[in-house]
Amino acid sequence: MGGKVYIIGTGMIKFGKYLERSIKDLTGEVLELVLKDCGLTRDDIQAAWFSNSAWGMYSFQHCIRGQVALSANGIEGIPIINVENACAGATTALNGGWTAIKAGIFDCVLAIGVEKLYSEDREKVMMGFITGTDVEVTMEMIGKFQEEEQNRKEKEARERGEKPLKEKAGGHSAFMDFYAIGARMHMKEYGTTQRQLAVIASKAHNNSTLNPLAQYTFPLTVEEVLADREVAYPLTRSMCAPIGDGAAAAIICSESFLKKIGRRRAVRIRASVLQSGNRERENDICSRSARLAYEMAGVGPDDIDVAEVHDATTFGELYQTEQMGFCSLGEGGPFAESGATSLGGKLPVNPSGGLIARGHPVGASGLAQIHELVTHLRGEAGKRQVENARIAFAENGGGFLGQGEAAMAVHILEKIS
C-alpha cells in the first residue's frame, strides 16, 4: 500500500500555563520550530491537519479552527483539515497526513496540535473533559461514583474521629473517576498495588527533570506520591496528569520528497493505525490497535526500544504496557516495579515524563509523544537518551466509550540513519 512515509521535522513548545497567550500565538511558535527543524518554508507545505479540542468551549471558535490559527501565521490557501478526536486528536492528525501521502495525493504535509486548557474557572475546565464521553451516560455514572466516593471518605473520616468534608464541585476530571474504577478492578483481579502505581508516577516525574519542555520538572519519591492528596482512590494527585496548555507539530513527507531534499535526520513511519472503540460488546480497542500496528510494521513488542503511552493517570501506563504486549496481562504493576520501564531498563516507557509530568494539553499530546520518540531515534535526547534506540512505539488514546477508549492511534517509528 503506497510508498514509504517519513517524519522530517518535529517541534514542541514547553507545556505549561499560558493565560495571556492565544491559540494563534502558540500555533505560530510551534510552526516556526517545526519548520526550522527540517529546514523547510511555509511554501513547502501542501496540506495541514490541525488538532484542537477546547477552543470552541473556551473562546467560541467552534469552526474553521485550523484555517483561523494557521492563516494568522502565514499558511493559507492549501487544504486544511480540522481534527477533533479528544486526547487522540494530534495523532489522528498525523494519521490523516500519513494516509494522504500513502495515497499519493501530497508529498509534504503538516500535522499540528494546539491546545489551551488552563483557566481560572476550574469547574469549566473539568466539565470540558466530560465532552470526550457519551455525556448523557457519563453524567449519570459519575454522579453515582462520586456519591460512593463521598460516602467512603465520610466513613473513613468518622472512623478517625474527624469531621467529614464534602468535596467541592469541579474538584477533578471525570476521567480520573474512570481510571480509578479501572485501577480498582485491576487491583481486585490481579493484586496490583497502590505502591506500584506510585512507582510509575515517581518514574514519570524523575524523567521529566531531564526534559526542559515538560510542564513539571521536579522529582518525586514513591513515598511523596503516596502521601499526596487523594483524587479518587487509589489515585493521588501526583498520579494524574496536570491541566495545561501547549503545542506540538510534525512535518511528514513521501520518499521522493525526502530524496529531493536529502535530509539525513528523517524517521520512517513503519505503522500508523487509527481505530475506534465498541459501545456494547467488550472494548478491545487497545489490543486490536496494537496488533494491527505490529502487523503493518512487521515487528513485535520485543522489537520496541522505547515507548510513549497514554498515561492520563499512572493506571493508564500500567494498563497500556499490558495491552500493547510489553508484558503479560496482570503483570503491569510488577513490570514497572522491577525497573523494566525506567531509563536504562528493558523497555523505557514515557522517558519524556509522559502526560503525568510532561503535561496533557489534549489536542497536542499525541504529537508531543511523536516529538519525544523522534528525538530519541535521532540520538538528540540528552541525559534521558535511550541508548541504541532504533524502533519506537506511540499509543495515544482519546475519550471513553463503553468500557474503554473511544479512539486510539498507534504509531511505530524507525530510525533510518
N, C-alpha and C positions, 0 to 999 in steps of 0.2 A: 504493500500500500504506500504509494508515493515515495519520495526520496527522503534523505536524512534531514533532520531539523536541528539547529544549533542555537544555543544561547550565546550571544556575542557581547552582551553588556548587561550589567545589573547596577542598581542603585538603591539606596535606602537612607532616609534621614534618621536621626536619633529619635526614637519613640519617646513620648513624654506628654506634657500637658501644655497646649498652645491656645489658651483662651483668646489671646489678642490676634491670632493669625487666622486666615481664611483657608478654605479648601483650595482656592486658586493659588494662594501663596505656597502651600505645601506641594501642590502639583508642580509649580514652577521650579521649586528647589530640587525635587527628586528627578524631574525631567533633565535638568542640567547635569545632574550626577550620572544618570544612565547614559546620556549622550557622550559625556566626557570619557566614561569608562571604555566605550568602544570606538571612540574617535569619529563618530558619525554626526551628521547635522539633521535638523528637522526635515529637510528635503528628502532624506533617505527613507523616511518612514512612510510606508504605503497604506497602512491602516492601523487602527488602535482599538484596543479593548480596555474600557475604563470601569474599574470596580469601585463601588461605594454603596453603603447601606443606609447611613443615617442622615445624609444631607437634607433630604426631604423632611424628615421629622424635626430636625433642629432649625433649619432655615427656609423651609418651604420649597426648596429646589428639588421637586419630585421628579421632573422630567429633564431630558437632554443634559444630564449632568456632565457627561464626558465632553460634549460639544462646548458647554459653557466653560469648564475648567481648562480644557486644552486650547481652545481658541484664544483665551486670555493669555496663553503662554506660547503663541506662535504656531500652533498646529491646528489647521483647519482645512476644509475643502476635501479631505480624504474620508473614507468610511470610518466612522467612529461608532463602536458598538458598546452600549451601556450594559453593564453586568451587575445584577444583584442576586447573590446566592448565599446570603447570610455569611457565616465565617469562612465559607469556601469560595467566596466571590473572587478573590485575587487569583487563585489557581484555576478557577473556572475561566477567567480571562486568559490566562496562559494557555489553557486547553483550546480555547477558541482560536487564538492566533496560530497555535500548532496545527490545528485542523485545517485552517485556510492555507497554510504553507504546504502541508501534506497534499492538499488537493491541487496545488499548483496555481492558486489564484494570486498569491502575493509572494514576494521574495524576502521582504524585510518588514516586520511589524512590531508594534509596541504593546506590551501588557502592563498596565499600571493600576495600582490600588491606592486610594487616598481616603482617609477617614478622620473625622473629628468626633470623638465620643464624650470627651470630658466636658462637664457642665457643672455649675454650682447648684443646679436643680437636680439633686441626686435621685429623687423619685422618678423624674422624667427619664433619666438615663436607664434606670433599672427596668422601667416599663418598656423601654425601647427593645430590650433583649427578648421580650415575650413575642415580638413580631416575627422572630425566627422559628415560631412553632405554629401549630393549629391553635390560634388564640382562644377560640371558644372552649376547646377541650382543656387547654392549659390552665385557664383561669379557675376552672373547677378543680383540677388536680392539685394546683399549687395551694389553693385555699385549704384543701383537706390536709395536705402535707404540713403546711405551716401551723395549722391548728394542732396537729400531732406533735410537732416540734415544740410548740409553746407549752403544751401540757407536760412534755418530758422535762423541759427546763424548769418549769414551776415545781414539779415533783422533786427534782434533784435539789432545788433551792430550799424547799421545805425540809428535806432530809438533812441539809447542812445547817438548818436553823436560820436561814436567810429569808428576806422578803423577796418574793418572785417579782421580776421585772418583765414588763411586756415589751417585745421588740417593736421598734418604730416601723411604720410603713415605709417601703422602699429601702429596707435595710440591706438587701443584697439581691443579685440577679436570680431570676427563676432558674437559670441554667445550673446554678450551684446546687439547687434542690434536686434537679435531675441527676447530677453527678453524685450527690450524697446518697440518693436512693440506690444508684448503681453500685457505689462503693460498699454500702451495707449488704447488698445481696451477694457481692463478691466475697466479702468477709465471711458471711454465713456459709457459703458454699465451699470456699477453698481455704479458709483460715487466714486470709490476708489480714494484716495488722495495720493499725493507725501509724505505727512507727515506720513501717515500710513506705507508707505514703509520705511521711516526713522525710525519709531518706531521699526520695525523689525531689521534694521541694528544696532541700538543702543543696543537693547537687545542682539544681537549676540556678539557684541564687549564687552559688560559688562560681559556676560557669559564667554568669553574667558579669562578674567583676572583671573578666577578661575581654568583654565586648563593649567597646566605647559607645555603640549605638543602642545599647539596651536601656530601657526605661528605668530599671532598678540595677544598680551596680554595687550593691553591698552584700557581704556574705552572711549566711545564717547557718547555725548549727542545727542538728536534728532536735536537740532539746529546745532551742529557741522557737523552732517551728511548732513543736508540740505545745509549747506554753503560750502561743499566740491566741488571739481572740477566736472563739469558735464561730464559724459561719453557719454551718449545718453539719452536724456530726456525720462522719468523722473528720470533716474538713475544717481546718483552721484558716485564718486569713492568708497566711503565708503559702498555703496550698492552692490558692486561687489566683487567676490572672488579674492584674490591675486594670483599671479604666484609664484610657489614654488616647492620644492622637498619633498619627504617623502616616508615612507614605513609602511605598517601595515600587520598583519597576524592573522590567526586563525587556531587552530587545532580542528578538529571535529571527532567524533567517534560514534560507534554503542553502543547500550545499553549493549551488552555483554562485550564489551571492557571496558565500564565505570564500570561495576560491578567488573571486574577483577582488575582494578587499584584503585577502591574505592575513587574517588575524590568527595569531597563534594561541590566544588565551580562550578560545572558544570551548564550550562544553556541549556535548551531544545530548539531546533528549532521547533516551532509549525507549521510554514509555510515557504516555500521557493518557490517563484514564479518568473519565468523569461518570459517576453513577448516582442514582437516586435511591432513597430508602423505600421500605414497604410499610404501609399503614397497618394492615390487619395481620398478615402472617409474620413469621419470625423475620426480623430485620437483619439480614445478613450482609448489609452494605459494606462493612469493613473487610471481612474475609473475601467477599466477592470482588471488591475493588483491588485488593492486594493480589489475588490470584490472576486477574486479568492483566495487571501491570507486569507481574513476573513473566507471564506467558508472552506478552508483547516484547519485553526486553530480552527474553531468553536467558534470564538469570533466576536465582532463588534467594531466599532470605540469608543463606550462609555467604552469599557473594557481596552483601552490602557492607561497606566500610564505615559509613556514617549516616545517621538518620535524623530528620526533624519530623516529629509527630505532633498532632494537635493536642496540646495539654492545657485546655482552659482551666482544668484542675489537675492535680497530680494523679488522680484516679484515671484521667484521660490518658496520660502517658502509660501508666501501668496496663490499662486495658488494651491500648493500641499495640504495645510491644507483643502482646499475646496474639491479637487479631492479625497483625502483619506477619506473623510466623517467626518472630525473632526468638520466642521461647514458647513452651507448651501452655495450653490453657490452664489457668490457675497458678502459673509459675511466675507471673509478672512481678509480684512482690519480692520473692526470693531472688529473682533475676536482678532486680535493681539493688537489693540489699547486698548482693555479692560483689558489687562494684563493676559488673559487666557493662553497664550503660554509662559509666563515668569516662571522662577523658583518660585515655590510656587503657581503658577496659576493652573487652571483646568487641563490643559494638557501641561506640559513643552515641548517645541519643540526646538531642537538643543541646549541642555544645554552645549554641547562642544564648542559652538561658531559657529558651522556649517561651511560650506565651506567659508562663508563670513569672518570668523575670525580664525577658526582652520586651514584653508588653503585647497587647492584643487589640490594636485598632482594627476592628473587624474586617473592613474591606481591603486592608493592606497586609494582613498577617500571613497569608499564603505566599505572597511574593517575598516577604521577609525571610521565610523558610528557604525559598529558592536562592535568594541573595547569599544566605549563610552557606548553603551547600556548594554553590559555585565558588565562593571564597575558599573553601577547603579544597575543592578539586584543583584550583589554581595554585594551591600552596601559599595563600596570602592571609591566613587566619591568625598569624602571630602566635601569641602564647597559648591560644586554645586550638591550634592547628592539630588536626587528626593526621598522624603520620601515614604516608603512603596511601592516602585516600584516592581511590580510583572509581568506585561505584557509590553513588549517593541516592538516598531514598527520602521522599517527602510525602507525608499523609496530612491532608487538610480537610477536616470535616466541617459541615455547616448546618445549623439548625437541628431541630428534633422532629421526628415523625414516627408515631407509634412508639416502639421501644429502642429507637436508635437514631442515628443521624439522618437528616433529610437529603443531604447532598454530600458527596465526597469526591475529592480529586486526589489521585496518587500519581506521582512523577518519579521516574528513575533516570538519573543523570550519569553520564560517563565522561571521565577525563580523556582527552584525545591527544594531548601533547605533554 
